Amino acid sequence: MHYYFDIDDGTTFVEDEVGVELTDLDAALREAAVTATSIARDLLSADGDVVITVRDGDDLVGEARISRRVIRYGSPEIGGA
């Protein structure tokens, strides 16, 4: 089956016009999850979601969504020891 992976990192949307041949939807969703994780890791300093929408032609069949949040608790130490 041929699947397409559209990528939205919160600032940029890229529509996949080429796609890739994979055995089934589970394989496509695994590929989307791995790719979303990789993109989120590269953009860790920015908050937001990385969403990869999976299509088989014009039909949406699933998505992988990774949330990026970096939260600091407490006050940062200033000039401390």
C-alpha positions in Angstrom: 0.0 0.0 0.0 1.2 3.5 -0.8 1.2 6.0 2.1 1.9 9.7 2.3 3.2 11.6 5.4 2.3 15.2 5.8 4.4 17.0 8.5 3.4 19.9 10.7 5.8 21.1 13.3 3.8 24.1 14.5 5.6 26.5 12.2 5.9 24.7 8.9 3.6 22.4 7.0 5.0 20.0 4.4 2.7 18.0 2.2 4.2 14.7 1.1 3.8 14.4 -2.7 5.9 11.3 -3.2 4.9 8.9 -0.4 6.4 5.4 0.3 5.3 1.8 -0.2 4.7 0.0 3.1 3.1 -3.4 4.0 0.2 -2.0 5.9 -1.3 0.8 8.0 0.5 -0.4 11.2 3.8 -0.1 9.4 2.9 3.4 8.2 1.9 4.5 11.7 5.1 3.2 13.2 7.1 5.1 10.5 5.1 8.3 11.3 5.8 7.8 15.1 9.5 7.3 14.6 9.7 10.4 12.3 7.6 12.6 14.6 9.9 11.6 17.5 13.0 12.5 15.6 11.6 15.9 14.5 10.5 16.6 18.1 14.0 15.7 19.4 15.6 18.1 16.9 13.3 20.9 17.9 13.2 20.3 21.6 13.8 24.0 22.5 10.5 25.0 21.0 7.1 24.2 22.6 4.3 22.7 20.5 3.3 19.6 18.7 4.8 17.7 15.9 2.0 16.0 13.9 2.5 13.6 11.0 -0.8 12.8 9.2 -0.8 9.6 7.3 -2.8 9.4 4.0 -3.4 6.6 1.5 -4.0 8.9 -1.4 -6.6 11.5 -0.5 -8.0 9.7 2.6 -6.6 10.4 6.1 -5.9 7.1 7.8 -4.1 8.1 11.0 -1.6 10.4 12.7 1.3 10.4 15.0 1.4 13.4 17.5 4.3 14.2 19.8 3.9 17.1 22.2 7.0 19.2 23.0 7.0 20.9 26.4 9.9 22.0 28.4 8.9 23.1 31.9 11.2 24.4 34.7 10.0 24.0 38.2 11.1 26.4 41.0 13.3 29.5 40.7 16.6 29.3 38.9 19.6 29.8 41.2 21.3 33.1 40.6 25.0 33.4 41.2 24.7 30.4 43.5 27.3 28.1 44.8 
